[in-house]
């Protein structure tokens, strides 16, 4: 059985696979300076193209931004589907319920104030 040398100095059994005729023996796999520059520049170009396409998809019209920044009255919001037994509930009903029944302070499961660590 034939063996071939590996890069770490050991020997491996040769599988007997021959290279196709006309295929040159590859060296250590090191890239030349021009190949490195071509690879890096093509990666940068592809990233810039991808970001520009994603920015176009994510952008909104100025009219939509103006409408989103304008405060709305409670009556203009669509009813919120609560599912199950409750069906849909208007925003006005939810706000009224919260004002009439605020969450108890200090109850397990309620939000606790975050401890201050250093600083102000």
C-alpha positions in Angstrom: 0.0 0.0 0.0 1.3 3.4 -0.9 1.4 6.3 1.6 1.6 10.0 1.1 3.0 12.7 3.4 0.7 15.1 5.2 1.4 18.7 6.1 2.0 17.8 9.8 4.7 15.2 9.0 2.6 12.0 9.3 1.7 9.6 6.6 -1.7 8.7 5.3 -2.7 5.7 3.2 -3.1 6.8 -0.4 -6.6 6.2 -1.8 -5.2 5.8 -5.3 -7.2 8.7 -6.8 -5.3 10.1 -9.7 -5.8 13.7 -10.9 -7.6 14.2 -14.2 -5.2 14.7 -17.1 -4.4 18.3 -17.7 -5.1 19.4 -14.1 -2.1 21.1 -12.6 -0.9 20.2 -9.1 -2.1 22.8 -6.7 0.5 24.3 -4.3 0.0 25.2 -0.7 -3.3 26.9 -1.5 -1.9 30.4 -0.8 -3.6 33.3 -2.6 -1.6 35.9 -4.4 -1.9 39.6 -3.5 -4.1 40.3 -6.6 -6.5 37.4 -5.7 -6.8 38.7 -2.1 -7.6 42.2 -3.3 -10.1 40.9 -5.8 -11.8 38.8 -3.2 -11.9 41.6 -0.6 -13.2 44.2 -3.0 -15.8 41.9 -4.4 -17.0 41.1 -0.8 -17.3 44.8 0.0 -19.2 45.5 -3.3 -21.6 42.7 -2.6 -22.2 43.9 1.0 -22.8 47.5 -0.2 -25.3 46.3 -2.9 -27.1 44.2 -0.3 -27.4 47.0 2.1 -28.7 49.4 -0.5 -31.3 46.9 -1.6 -32.4 46.3 2.0 -32.5 50.1 2.7 -34.9 50.6 -0.3 -37.2 47.8 1.0 -37.1 49.2 4.6 -37.8 52.8 3.6 -41.2 54.4 4.0 -42.7 57.4 2.3 -42.7 60.9 3.9 -46.5 60.9 4.0 -46.4 57.6 6.0 -43.8 59.0 8.4 -45.9 62.2 9.0 -49.0 60.1 9.6 -47.1 57.8 12.0 -45.7 60.7 14.0 -49.2 62.4 14.4 -50.9 61.4 17.6 -54.2 59.5 17.1 -57.4 59.6 19.2 -58.5 56.3 20.8 -61.5 56.1 18.5 -59.3 55.9 15.4 -57.5 52.7 16.5 -59.0 49.4 15.2 -60.4 47.0 17.8 -57.8 44.7 19.3 -58.6 40.9 19.0 -58.2 39.4 22.5 -59.2 35.9 21.4 -61.1 33.2 23.3 -64.0 34.5 25.3 -63.3 38.2 24.9 -63.5 38.7 21.1 -62.4 42.1 20.1 -62.0 45.0 22.6 -61.7 48.7 21.7 -58.7 50.7 22.9 -61.1 52.9 24.9 -62.3 49.9 26.9 -58.8 48.7 27.6 -57.7 52.1 28.8 -60.8 52.5 31.0 -60.2 49.0 32.5 -56.6 49.8 33.3 -57.5 53.1 34.9 -60.2 51.5 37.0 -58.1 48.4 37.9 -54.5 49.4 38.1 -52.0 46.5 38.7 -51.2 46.1 42.4 -47.8 47.3 43.5 -45.3 44.8 44.9 -47.3 41.7 43.9 -45.2 38.8 42.6 -45.0 38.8 38.9 -45.4 42.6 38.7 -42.6 44.7 37.4 -40.0 45.6 40.0 -37.9 48.8 39.8 -34.4 48.1 38.4 -31.6 48.5 40.9 -29.2 51.3 40.2 -25.7 50.2 39.8 -23.2 53.1 40.1 -23.6 56.3 38.3 -26.2 58.8 39.1 
